């Protein structure tokens, strides 16, 4: 297995094929122990979370009926923001993964759950459960990696449009639920196909998504504000619902970026993945292509336990409440086989992920060769690359690569 990040060493080079399969066997054993131990305590946990979330949302919307008063607006908006985060992260995401299907409860089942999000459950389950978790961090196959709009690896060819990717990423964060809906539909690829040649599957998917968006918008931006209108709270309630959605989008985007995109998380090229990937090889790719967020129990709850992204990628169908329990066992396997268990506090992971977004928006080597003294000339060089034809751009890139290597050698000497 070959990572395509620009690194002098392969983090798996020391592993033999037997090691890889041994890792798979040890992780399978952890998974089986959790499956064997699932029971009423787990069921009680998810039912309690669902109950608390629903009461919090109803209570917050009730408070927003008098949101013309600032304290009520703040309380209602905060409560609704938390309720939406809980519904999306700890409940919706995990229920639709089938983590609670073993309960045989039709109210908390992957086949019946529809979440508070612009993306219909059916489309999300295909793009996330089937595609993302199968092709985790494979460039060009995994849309969760850069959401299909960003340069995510040094080996990807740089184009001038990538200079704007920090802005695209911020806009995507603000309206994340709509970004998810767009790449669930593979909107960019399908809109590039002539209208008469677009598949019926895509057309029906668009209709389902538009119906879902209309339903969500009606609830948040029509019904709740209208109910608040008699107290003069129409506009405050409208603003509160918009703010809650914005907070939920920014939070979920940040959590997902922290799990997939900090510096040190590996990406892979499709050609490096065996045609018949073994269980051990699949596990190893999940281990290298994920990062955790350290923090409190409340923080883990609010991330949907995706703060244990490594464990989630390894065992996406296990109850999320069990990830904290098995994390030390998983970490021991990392240490046993000399692999990096990537974990850090939320601010550090967010900063690292954004650093990578910004770094990869520039041509390889540009930031490494830029300092306060040569900034004017480097900006001219960047402008020249952005406006040059492909051949000239490749020549300039080669020059930058050589300069960056010379600097790296000089620092190491």
N, C-alpha and C positions, 0 to 999 in steps of 0.2 A: 504494500500500500504506500503510495507516494503523496505526501502533502504538496500543495503547489504554492504555499507561502514561501517567500524568499528567506530561507534559513540556511545557515552553513551546515547544519546537521539535521538528520531525520530523527524525530523523537521516538520512532519505533524501530530504528535500525538494530537495536540490541536484542529485539525479540525474535525468537525462532517461531516457525509455524506451530510447534508444539506448545510454546508459551501462549500464543494467541488463543488456541483452542482450550488451554487450561483456564485462561481468563474467562472464556465463555462458559465453561462448566461451573466455575465458582460463582459467577453471576447468576446462572440458571438456578443454582442451589439457593441463593438468597431469595430469588423471586418465588421459588416453590415454597419456602418457609413462610413467606407472607401470605401466599394463597391459602396455605393450610391453616393459617391462624386467623383468617378473616372471620368476623362474627358480629354479634349484636353490638359490641362497643363501636365498631366501625360504622354500622348502620345508624346508631344513635348519634354519632358525630355529624354525619352529613345531614340527617334530618334536623338536627339542632341548628346547623349553619343556615339551612334553607328557611327555617322558621324565623330565625333572628333577622335574616336579610329581608324577608317579606314584611315583617313588622317594622323594621327600620325604614323601608321604602314608603310604606303606607303612612307611618308617623311623620316622616319628613315632608311628604306631599300635603298632609293635613296642615302642618305648620306653614307651608308656603301659601296656603289660602289667605293668610294675613301677612304676607311677606312685604307689604308696604312698610311695615315696621322693621327697621334695620336689624335688631336682634333676632327677629323671626327669620329674616332673609338669611342671615349668617348660619343660624342653627339648621334651617331647612336645607340650605345648599350643601352644607358640610355633611349632613346625614344622607342626603340623596347621592352625593358623590361617593361616599363609603358604600352605600347600598349597591350602586351600579358596579363599583369595583368588585365587591364580593360576588355579585351575580355573574359577572363575566369571568373572573379569575378562579376563585375557589369552587364555584358551583358549575356554571355553564361549560367552561373549558374542560373540566374534569369529568363531568357527567357525560358529555358528548364523546369523551375518550373511551367510554364504557367502563370507567373505574368502579361504578356502582351497579353495573348490570347484574352481578351475581345475587343482589338482593331480591331480584324479581319484582321490584316495585315499579309499576307502570308510570308513576308520577315522577320517579327519579331514574330515568332510563335513557340510554343514548338514542333509542329509536323514537322517543316521544318528546324529548326536551327541545324547546325553542328559546333561545336566549335574547336578552335585551341588547341587540346589536344589529347593525345594518345588514350584515351578512347572514343569509338564511342558513340554518343548521346543516341542511343537506349539502350545500356547496362547500361550507367550511370543513365538514367532516372529510370530504374527498380531498380538498387541497391540503389540509393539515394532517389528518390521521393517515391517509393513504400515501400522499406525495411527500410531504415534509418529513415525516418520520421514517419513510423508506429511503429517501435520498438526502438525509441530513447533511447539510453543508457541502453538497456537491454543486459546484458552480455551474449554472445553466439549467439545473434540474430542481433545486430547492428554492422556491420563491420566497420562503421566509428569510433567506440569506440575502439581505439588501432589498427585499421586496420587489425585485425585478427592475429597480430604477437606479441602483447605485453600483459603483465599482467596489468590489469587496475583496479583491486580492491583487497583489503586485503583478502577477502574471497576466492579468487581464489588460489588454491594450488600452492605453489612455486616449481619450478623446476630449476635445475642449468642453463639451457639454458637462463633463464631470466636475468642472470647477464650481458648478452650481449645486452639487449634491448635498452640501450642508444645509442649504436653503430647502431643497426638496425634502430632506429628511425631517426638518423642523415642521414643514407644512404637513407632511405625512403624519407626524406625531400628533399634531393638533386635531386632525380629522382621521385618526387612525382607523376607526370602524369602517369608514368609507374606503380607505386604502385597502383594508382586508377584503371588502366586498369586491373591489376592482380586480385584485389579483386572484381571488377565488374564481372570477370569471375569465381570467387571463385576458383582460380587456385590451391591453396593448396589442397582443398578437392577433386577437380576433378582429379588432377594428382595422387592422392592416389587410384583412381579407375583403374583397369586394362584397357588398351587401347581399347580392343574390347567391353568393357562394358560402355564406356563413352557415354553420351547422344548425340544425333544429335544436340540438342540445344547448348551444350557446344562446339562441333566441329565447328558449324557455327559461334558461337560467337568468337572463336579463329581466324577464317578466317577473320571476319570483323575487329577485332582488329589489326591483322597483316597488313591488307590493309590500315587501318587508320595510323598506325605507319609508314608504308612505304611512305604514302602520305606526312605526316608531316616532316619526315626526308628528303625527296626529296626536299621539299620547302626550309627548313632551311639549310641543309648541302650539297645540290648539286646546285640547281638553283640559289639561291642568291649569293653564293660564285663564281659560274661560271660567272655570270653577272659582278662580280667585278674583274674577272681575268685580263681583258685588262689593268687595271690601276695598276696591281701588288698587288691587294687587296684580292686575293683568300683566303689566310690563315687568314688575319685579319677579313674578313667577316665571315669566318667559325667560328673563335673564338668568334666573336660578337654574332652570333646566339646561340652558345652553352651557352655563358654567360647570354644572355637574358632568355633562357629557365631555366637555373639554378636559376637566381634571381626570376623568376616567381614561380618556384617550391618551393623554400625556403619561399617565402612570403605567398603563398597560404597554405602551410603546417602549418606555424606559426599561421595564422589567424584561421584556422580550429581547431588547437590544443587549441587556446585561448578560443574558443567557447564551447569546449566539455570536456576539460581535466584539467583545473586548480584545485588546492586543493579547496575543498568545493563544487564542482559540484557532484551531486549524481549519482550513478549507481544503477541499479535494477536487481533483479533476476527474471527470467521468472515466477517462481512459485508464486511470489508475485503479479503478474498482473492478475486482474480478467479476466475470460474467455470472458465476455462481458463487456469490459471496457467502462464506460460512457464517454460522451464528457468532463465532468468536470474532471474525473480521468485522461484522456489523456492530457488535458491542464495542470493539476498539474504536471504530469511527465515531460512535456516540460519545465515548469517553474523551476523545481528543477535540471533538467539535462542540463542546459545551462548557459553560462556566457557572459557578454558583454565586449566590449573594449571602454573606453571613449577616446574622442579625437576630432580633428577638422573635419569640413565638408569634406576636402580633404582626410583625413584618412578614413572616412566612405565610400567615393566614391571608394577608392583604395581597400577596403576590400569587395567591392560588397555589402556594408551595412550589411555584416555578423558581423560587430562590434556590431550590434544589433541582436546578435544571439538568445537572448531570444524571441524577437519579431518575428524573422524569424521562429523559431521552433513553435511558437504559430500560426503564419499566413504565411505559406510558399508560398501561392499563391497570397498574396497581393503585389502590387508594392513596390519594395525595397526602393524607394525614399520616401515612406510614414512612414517607420519605426521610423525615428527620431521624426516625428510628434506625433505618438501614444505612444512612449516610456514613457513619463511622466504619461500617463493614465494607462499604464500597471504597472508602478512602484507604483502608488497609490494603486492598487489592492494588490500587494505584501505586502505593508505596512499595509493595512486594515486587512489582514488576517494573519499577523505576519510571513511572509515568507521572506527569504533573497534574495534580488535582487542583484545578483553577478555581479559587474561592477568594472573595474579598468583600468588604463592606459596600453598600449600595452607592455612596458618593464616588468611591474609587472606581467601581465598575462602570458607572455612567460616564465618568470622565474618560476612562480608557476607551469605551466604545465610541464616544464622540471624537476623541483624538484620532482613532482609526478612520472614522468617516472623513475628517478633515484631511488627514495625511494622504489618503487614497484619492482625494479629489484633485491632487496635484500629480504631475508626472513623477515617476520613480526617480529618486535622487534629488529632486528640486529642493525640498525642505532641508535635506541633509547637507546640501552645498550652499545654503543661504544663511547669511548672517547680517548683522546691522550694517556692516561696512559695504558689502556688495549687493545690498537689497535693490538699489535702483537698476543695476545691470541685470540682476536676476529677474526683476519684473519685466524688463525689456525682452529677456530670453523667453519668459513665459508667454508674453504677448506674441512673440515670433512663432512659438510652437502652436499657439491657439489659432493663428491665422494662416499657418503654413499648409501646404498640401501634405499628403500622407508620407511621401518619400522624404521630404525635408524634415518632417516631424520625427521620422525614425532616425535620421542622421543626428538630429539634436539630442534625441533620447540616448543614443549610443554614447555621445559625448558626455552627457550627464551621468550615465552609468559609470563610465571610466573615471570621471572626476570624483564621484562618490566613493568608489573603491579605493582610489588613491588616498582620500581623506581617512577612510576607515583603517587602511594599512598604517598611515602615519600616526593615528591615535593609538593603535595597538603596539607600535614600536616603543 
